Amino acid sequence: MLKSENLSFFITARRGREKPMSRKNSESLRNQIEDLIRNFESELKNHDLRKKVLALVDIFHGLRDLGKSLILVDGTNSARERILRYFQKYPQTVIKGDELLVVSGIQEWPRRLRELRVQLGWKIINGITAKQMNIEGDFSLREDDLGSMKPDDYILISTRQDRDAAHRWNTANIIRRKRLSVRDKILEFLRENVGQPISGEELRYVANQKTEWARRIRELRTEYGWPIATKNTGRPDLQVGEYVLQADRQSHEHDRIIPDSVRREVLRRDAYKCSSCGWTHQEWNPSDPRHLELHHIKPHVERGENTKENLQTLCTLCHDCIHKSSRISNH
C-alpha cells in the first residue's frame, strides 16, 4: 500500500493548484511511482483482491499527476488550459484522446474539450469530421494520418481563437432543432454568418451529426450556386477545415456547373484577384462584401466551354457590370 509520506506527497500535488508543477516535481513523482510499482510486486502474492486494487489506485493517481506535470507553462493549472496548450504546441497534428487524458489528468477531459470548442471558439475537429470533409475535397491531410484517425482523435485546425463561436453555437442549436433538410439547415446557418469562417465541426453539429453534411455543402456550392469557399476552392487565406459563405446570393445558373478542379486552376492562374479591377479577398470588409467568381469569356449560351482558356476571375461587382452591359446591348 501507499506509504504515509507518499500519500501526503500525492495529496499535496493534487491540491496544489495555486502553482504549476515543476520539473523537480515531475522527477519526484516518477521516483514515487517507481517505489509503488516495486512495492506492488509483493501485493501480487496477496490473496486479498481489494488490497491489490487499492495498491493500483495509488499508482493510477501517481501516473495522473505525472501526466499533468509535463506541461510546465504558467497559466496551465486547469485541465482545460493544459489541453489547449498541448494542442497549441502541435497544431494541425492528429492528437489521440488518450493523450488528452494524460495531459489533462481527469476522466472528464471530453467535457473540457467541448468547452474549448463551444464556449471559447477553438477550432478543433474530430476524426469523423476530418474524414467526411476529406471525401468532398475540403480537407487536406496525409493519407496515412487520415486513414488511421479514429472518432476520438482530434486536430486543432487553426491557432486563431474565434471569439464569436459561442454566439454561433447558440444559433446552431436553434437551427438544428428545426424540421428542415440537412442542406437547408446548413444553408440557413451559413446565411446567418455571411463572411465568417465556419468550422466543419460546427456544420456537422448543425446537421445533427448526419454523415451527409459535407456532401450537402458541395451541392450548395456546385448545384445551387451559393458562394461557399474553402482553402481548396478559392480562398487560400482560410485555414484547412474552414468554410465561408462569401455573400448572401447565388451565382448565375450557367456558372454553377464549372468543375471545382477547373475553378481552382483559373483562380490560381489569375492570382486570386479580379482580372478587371484587381480586387482581392484581402480587401474584404462588411461594407464591401464582394467575392470572386468565374466568368465565361465566350458566353455559355453561345456554347462557351468550362475550360480555363474560356474563363476569367472577376469580383462580383465587375461580373454584374459585364452581365448588365450584355443584357442592355442585346436589347
C-alpha positions as CSV (number, residue, x, y, z in Angstrom):
1,M,0.0,0.0,0.0
2,L,1.0,3.7,-0.4
3,K,3.3,4.8,2.5
4,S,2.1,7.7,4.6
5,E,4.8,10.1,3.3
6,N,3.9,9.1,-0.3
7,L,0.2,9.6,0.3
8,S,0.9,13.0,1.7
9,F,3.0,13.9,-1.4
10,F,0.2,12.9,-3.8
11,I,-2.5,14.8,-1.8
12,T,-0.2,17.9,-1.9
13,A,0.4,17.5,-5.6
14,R,-3.3,17.2,-6.4
15,R,-4.3,20.1,-4.1
16,G,-1.5,22.4,-5.2
17,R,-3.4,24.2,-7.9
18,E,-2.0,27.6,-6.9
19,K,1.3,26.9,-8.6
20,P,2.1,24.8,-11.6
21,M,4.1,21.5,-11.4
22,S,7.8,21.9,-11.8
23,R,10.3,19.6,-13.5
24,K,11.5,18.8,-10.0
25,N,8.0,17.7,-9.0
26,S,7.9,15.5,-12.2
27,E,11.0,13.8,-11.2
28,S,9.8,13.3,-7.7
29,L,6.6,11.9,-9.0
30,R,8.4,9.4,-11.2
31,N,10.5,8.2,-8.2
32,Q,7.4,7.8,-6.1
33,I,5.7,5.8,-8.8
34,E,8.7,3.5,-9.2
35,D,8.6,2.8,-5.5
36,L,4.9,2.0,-5.7
37,I,5.4,-0.4,-8.6
38,R,8.3,-2.2,-6.8
39,N,6.1,-2.5,-3.7
40,F,3.3,-3.9,-5.8
41,E,5.3,-7.0,-6.5
42,S,4.6,-8.2,-3.0
43,E,0.9,-7.3,-3.3
44,L,0.6,-9.7,-6.2
45,K,1.3,-12.6,-3.8
46,N,-1.6,-11.4,-1.6
47,H,-4.8,-13.3,-2.0
48,D,-6.9,-10.2,-0.9
49,L,-8.2,-8.8,-4.2
50,R,-9.2,-5.5,-2.7
51,K,-5.7,-4.8,-1.3
52,K,-4.3,-5.3,-4.8
53,V,-6.8,-2.9,-6.3
54,L,-6.2,-0.3,-3.7
55,A,-2.5,-0.5,-4.3
56,L,-3.1,0.1,-8.0
57,V,-5.3,3.1,-7.3
58,D,-2.3,4.8,-5.8
59,I,-0.3,4.1,-8.9
60,F,-3.0,5.4,-11.1
61,H,-3.2,8.7,-9.1
62,G,0.6,9.0,-9.4
63,L,0.6,8.5,-13.2
64,R,-2.2,11.0,-13.5
65,D,-0.3,13.6,-11.6
66,L,2.9,12.8,-13.6
67,G,1.0,13.5,-16.8
68,K,-0.3,16.8,-15.5
69,S,3.2,17.8,-14.6
70,L,4.5,17.5,-18.1
71,I,3.1,20.9,-19.3
72,L,5.3,23.4,-17.4
73,V,3.9,26.7,-18.5
74,D,2.4,29.4,-16.3
75,G,-1.4,29.5,-16.5
76,T,-1.9,25.8,-17.1
77,N,-3.3,24.9,-13.7
78,S,-6.7,23.7,-15.0
79,A,-7.3,20.6,-17.2
80,R,-8.8,22.8,-19.9
81,E,-5.7,25.0,-20.0
82,R,-3.4,22.0,-20.3
83,I,-5.4,20.6,-23.1
84,L,-5.3,23.9,-25.0
85,R,-1.5,24.3,-24.5
86,Y,-1.0,20.8,-25.8
87,F,-3.0,21.5,-29.0
88,Q,-1.2,24.8,-29.5
89,K,2.1,23.0,-29.3
90,Y,1.1,20.6,-32.1
91,P,-1.4,22.4,-34.4
92,Q,-2.8,20.6,-37.4
93,T,-1.5,17.3,-35.9
94,V,-3.6,14.3,-35.1
95,I,-3.9,14.1,-31.3
96,K,-5.3,11.0,-29.7
97,G,-7.9,11.1,-27.0
98,D,-5.6,9.1,-24.7
99,E,-3.0,11.9,-25.0
100,L,-5.6,14.4,-23.8
101,L,-6.4,12.1,-20.9
102,V,-2.8,12.1,-19.9
103,V,-2.1,15.9,-20.1
104,S,-5.5,16.8,-18.6
105,G,-5.2,14.4,-15.7
106,I,-9.0,14.0,-15.5
107,Q,-11.6,11.5,-16.8
108,E,-13.9,14.3,-17.8
109,W,-11.5,15.6,-20.5
110,P,-14.1,15.4,-23.3
111,R,-16.2,18.0,-21.5
112,R,-13.3,20.3,-21.2
113,L,-12.5,19.8,-24.9
114,R,-16.1,20.7,-25.7
115,E,-15.8,23.9,-23.7
116,L,-12.8,24.9,-25.7
117,R,-14.7,24.4,-28.9
118,V,-18.1,25.7,-28.0
119,Q,-17.6,28.4,-25.3
120,L,-14.1,29.6,-26.2
121,G,-14.0,29.2,-30.0
122,W,-11.0,27.0,-30.6
123,K,-11.4,25.2,-34.0
124,I,-10.8,21.6,-33.0
125,I,-12.3,18.8,-35.2
126,N,-12.5,15.1,-34.6
127,G,-11.7,12.1,-36.8
128,I,-15.2,11.7,-38.1
129,T,-15.5,15.3,-39.2
130,A,-12.0,15.2,-40.9
131,K,-12.8,12.1,-42.9
132,Q,-16.2,13.5,-44.1
133,M,-14.6,16.7,-45.2
134,N,-11.8,14.9,-47.0
135,I,-14.3,12.9,-49.0
136,E,-15.6,16.1,-50.5
137,G,-12.1,17.5,-51.1
138,D,-12.4,20.2,-48.4
139,F,-9.7,18.9,-46.1
140,S,-6.0,18.1,-46.7
141,L,-4.2,15.6,-44.6
142,R,-1.6,13.0,-45.3
143,E,-3.4,9.8,-46.3
144,D,-1.5,7.7,-43.6
145,D,-2.7,10.2,-40.9
146,L,-6.2,10.4,-42.2
147,G,-6.6,6.6,-42.6
148,S,-5.6,6.0,-39.0
149,M,-7.8,8.6,-37.5
150,K,-10.5,7.4,-35.0
151,P,-13.6,9.2,-33.7
152,D,-11.7,10.2,-30.5
153,D,-8.7,11.7,-32.5
154,Y,-8.6,15.4,-32.8
155,I,-6.9,18.2,-34.8
156,L,-6.6,21.9,-33.9
157,I,-7.1,23.3,-37.4
158,S,-6.4,27.0,-36.5
159,T,-4.3,28.7,-33.9
160,R,-6.6,31.7,-34.0
161,Q,-9.3,31.8,-31.3
162,D,-12.8,32.6,-32.7
163,R,-14.4,34.7,-30.0
164,D,-17.8,34.8,-31.8
165,A,-18.1,31.0,-31.6
166,A,-20.3,30.9,-28.5
167,H,-22.9,33.1,-30.2
168,R,-22.8,30.9,-33.3
169,W,-23.3,27.8,-31.3
170,N,-26.5,29.3,-29.8
171,T,-27.7,29.9,-33.3
172,A,-26.7,26.4,-34.4
173,N,-28.7,24.9,-31.5
174,I,-31.9,26.7,-32.7
175,I,-31.4,25.7,-36.4
176,R,-30.5,22.1,-35.8
177,R,-33.9,21.5,-34.0
178,K,-35.9,22.8,-36.9
179,R,-37.8,20.3,-39.2
180,L,-35.7,21.1,-42.2
181,S,-33.5,19.0,-44.5
182,V,-29.8,18.8,-43.7
183,R,-29.0,21.0,-46.7
184,D,-31.5,23.7,-45.6
185,K,-30.2,23.7,-42.1
186,I,-26.6,24.2,-43.3
187,L,-27.6,27.0,-45.7
188,E,-29.6,28.8,-43.0
189,F,-26.7,28.7,-40.6
190,L,-24.2,29.9,-43.3
191,R,-26.6,32.8,-44.2
192,E,-26.7,33.8,-40.5
193,N,-22.9,34.0,-40.7
194,V,-22.1,35.5,-44.1
195,G,-18.4,36.3,-44.5
196,Q,-17.4,34.5,-41.3
197,P,-15.2,31.4,-41.4
198,I,-17.1,28.4,-40.0
199,S,-15.5,25.1,-38.9
200,G,-16.6,21.7,-40.3
201,E,-17.3,20.7,-36.7
202,E,-19.9,23.4,-36.4
203,L,-21.6,22.5,-39.7
204,R,-21.7,18.8,-38.7
205,Y,-23.3,19.8,-35.4
206,V,-26.0,21.9,-37.3
207,A,-26.6,18.8,-39.4
208,N,-27.3,16.7,-36.3
209,Q,-24.1,14.6,-36.9
210,K,-25.5,13.3,-40.2
211,T,-22.7,11.9,-42.4
212,E,-24.1,13.6,-45.5
213,W,-23.3,17.1,-44.3
214,A,-20.1,17.6,-46.3
215,R,-21.8,16.4,-49.5
216,R,-24.7,18.8,-49.0
217,I,-22.2,21.7,-48.7
218,R,-20.7,20.7,-52.1
219,E,-24.2,20.6,-53.6
220,L,-24.9,24.0,-52.3
221,R,-21.8,25.3,-53.9
222,T,-21.9,23.5,-57.2
223,E,-25.6,22.8,-58.0
224,Y,-27.2,25.7,-56.2
225,G,-24.6,28.3,-56.8
226,W,-24.0,29.5,-53.2
227,P,-20.5,31.0,-53.0
228,I,-19.2,28.7,-50.3
229,A,-15.4,28.7,-50.3
230,T,-12.7,26.7,-48.6
231,K,-8.9,26.7,-48.7
232,N,-9.1,24.3,-51.6
233,T,-11.8,26.0,-53.6
234,G,-10.7,29.6,-54.0
235,R,-9.8,31.0,-50.6
236,P,-6.1,30.2,-49.8
237,D,-6.3,32.6,-46.9
238,L,-8.6,30.3,-45.0
239,Q,-7.4,27.6,-42.6
240,V,-7.8,24.0,-43.6
241,G,-11.2,22.8,-42.5
242,E,-12.9,26.2,-42.6
243,Y,-15.9,27.2,-44.8
244,V,-17.2,30.7,-45.6
245,L,-20.3,31.8,-47.4
246,Q,-18.8,34.8,-49.1
247,A,-22.1,36.6,-50.0
248,D,-25.8,36.0,-49.5
249,R,-26.5,35.5,-53.2
250,Q,-26.5,32.6,-55.7
251,S,-24.3,32.7,-58.8
252,H,-25.7,32.7,-62.3
253,E,-27.0,29.2,-63.3
254,H,-24.5,28.8,-66.1
255,D,-21.6,29.3,-63.7
256,R,-22.7,26.6,-61.3
257,I,-21.5,23.7,-63.4
258,I,-17.9,24.6,-63.5
259,P,-15.9,21.7,-62.0
260,D,-14.0,22.5,-58.8
261,S,-10.7,21.4,-60.4
262,V,-11.1,23.9,-63.2
263,R,-12.3,26.6,-60.8
264,R,-9.1,26.1,-58.7
265,E,-6.9,26.2,-61.8
266,V,-8.4,29.5,-63.1
267,L,-8.2,31.2,-59.7
268,R,-4.5,30.2,-59.2
269,R,-3.7,31.4,-62.8
270,D,-5.3,34.8,-62.0
271,A,-3.6,35.0,-58.7
272,Y,-6.9,35.1,-56.8
273,K,-7.8,38.6,-57.9
274,C,-10.3,40.3,-60.2
275,S,-8.9,40.4,-63.8
276,S,-10.8,43.7,-64.3
277,C,-10.2,45.8,-61.2
278,G,-7.6,43.8,-59.3
279,W,-9.8,43.3,-56.2
280,T,-8.7,40.5,-53.8
281,H,-10.2,38.9,-50.7
282,Q,-7.6,40.8,-48.5
283,E,-9.7,43.9,-49.2
284,W,-13.0,42.3,-48.0
285,N,-15.0,44.2,-45.4
286,P,-18.7,44.1,-44.3
287,S,-19.4,47.3,-46.2
288,D,-17.9,45.9,-49.5
289,P,-18.9,42.2,-49.4
290,R,-17.6,41.3,-52.8
291,H,-16.1,37.9,-53.6
292,L,-14.5,36.3,-56.6
293,E,-16.5,34.4,-59.3
294,L,-15.6,32.9,-62.7
295,H,-16.9,34.5,-65.9
296,H,-17.3,32.8,-69.3
297,I,-15.5,34.9,-71.9
298,K,-17.5,33.2,-74.7
299,P,-20.9,33.1,-73.1
300,H,-22.2,29.7,-72.0
301,V,-25.4,30.2,-74.1
302,E,-23.2,30.5,-77.2
303,R,-21.6,27.2,-76.3
304,G,-18.7,28.7,-74.4
305,E,-16.9,25.8,-72.6
306,N,-15.9,25.4,-69.0
307,T,-12.2,25.5,-69.8
308,K,-9.5,27.6,-68.2
309,E,-9.0,29.4,-71.6
310,N,-12.6,30.5,-71.6
311,L,-12.8,31.5,-68.0
312,Q,-11.6,34.5,-66.1
313,T,-11.7,35.6,-62.5
314,L,-13.9,38.6,-61.7
315,C,-15.2,40.2,-58.5
316,T,-19.0,40.1,-58.2
317,L,-19.2,43.9,-58.9
318,C,-17.3,43.6,-62.2
319,H,-19.1,40.4,-63.1
320,D,-22.5,42.0,-62.6
321,C,-21.5,45.0,-64.7
322,I,-20.5,42.8,-67.6
323,H,-23.8,40.8,-67.5
324,K,-25.8,44.1,-67.2
325,S,-24.0,45.6,-70.2
326,S,-24.6,42.3,-72.1
327,R,-28.3,42.5,-71.4
328,I,-28.5,46.1,-72.5
329,S,-26.7,45.5,-75.7
330,N,-28.9,42.5,-76.5
331,H,-31.9,44.8,-76.2
